[in-house]
Amino acid sequence: MLRFKIVLPLMMLAVLCLCGCVTTSTFPLAARAGDTIVVPIGWNKSLTRQNVQVLLQPAAGAPITYASNHPGIRAIINLYPDPVSRLVIGGETQQGFGLRANEYATALANRITAQDKDWWQTVLYVDLPTSLSPGRLAISVLGPEGSVTQFPFMIDVLSGNGKPIDSAAFGGTADEDVQNLLASLERAEHVTVSFTGDVVPHAIQVHIAHNPADAKRWVVNPRGDLKNLTWSDDGSEIRVLLTPTQGQTLSHLEHFKFYISGATAGLRVSQIRAYDVDGNLIPNVQLRID
């Protein structure tokens, strides 16, 4: 059994979409000094261990700051909802399932993601200091633009010595392997390919040239239930074809977004063609690589 505490439920997308942040008040859950805890921090696309800080404010005593890359910041990982969850299916079919699932999904798209359906819950694995005294602890997560959540997370620090997630949780695996496993779940270097234009196409064909490199490139479709993505790489050019899965034109250009990971240096657009449902070319569709 993994020996770490979960501060809040890992998936709070319904709360996220209604509040515009992870939460406006936190549940008073508990951990011990030295435990590894998991903190959900909403839909954060840019947070990494290299740009995040964690501020720990005990009820008594001086605050403790984990700077970027502090070893106590174990990992920042994205968790995706179950593709057959009521939230996903309710959003795509506009059914509430008696839970207002469709309303939550719509609010998420309208208020948080600007119609980007590639959403997730970002979670932070962090080790509590072993020096903490029992009592209330406020946890603030800071990114490049300041505080990530509207209010700090509050937990109760219990008496006794806790234990960070380590080799014992993985059947004797070396502690270095445990950290590498957590780190391997973080996002690899990648770029986001997105589109702009006045009309939503039915299909898009893209050719992206790149510099030859030993590392291999990999193209990722974040929402395979919305669009088909077929791609190939001949060593100097990536070719991608995007079409809707159900034969119906997608409702927003944001839904055509995809990722290129692996070797990302020198990417440049060599061709882009967008088509309507009858196969006619649509002008003025532009591609961005961020």
Sequence and secondary structure as in RCSB ss.txt:
>XXXX:A:sequence
MLRFKIVLPLMMLAVLCLCGCVTTSTFPLAARAGDTIVVPIGWNKSLTRQNVQVLLQPAAGAPITYASNHPGIRA
IINLYPDPVSRLVIGGETQQGFGLRANEYATALANRITAQDKDWWQTVLYVDLPTSLSPGRLAISVLGPEGSVTQ
FPFMIDVLSGNGKPIDSAAFGGTADEDVQNLLASLERAEHVTVSFTGDVVPHAIQVHIAHNPADAKRWVVNPRGD
LKNLTWSDDGSEIRVLLTPTQGQTLSHLEHFKFYISGATAGLRVSQIRAYDVDGNLIPNVQLRID
>XXXX:A:secstr
    EESS S  HHHHHHHSSS SS   EEEEET EEEEE  S SS  TTT EEEEEESSS  EEE TT TTEEE
EEEE   TTSHHHHHHHHT  TTTTHHHHHHHIIIIISTT     EEEEEEE  TT  SEEEEEEEEETTEESSS
S EEEEEEEEE   S GGGGTT  HHHHHHHHHHTS  SEEEEEEE SS  SEEEEEEE    SS EEEE S TT
TEEEEEEE SSEEEEEEEETTSS  S GGGG EEEEE  TT EEEEEEEE TTS B S  EEEE 
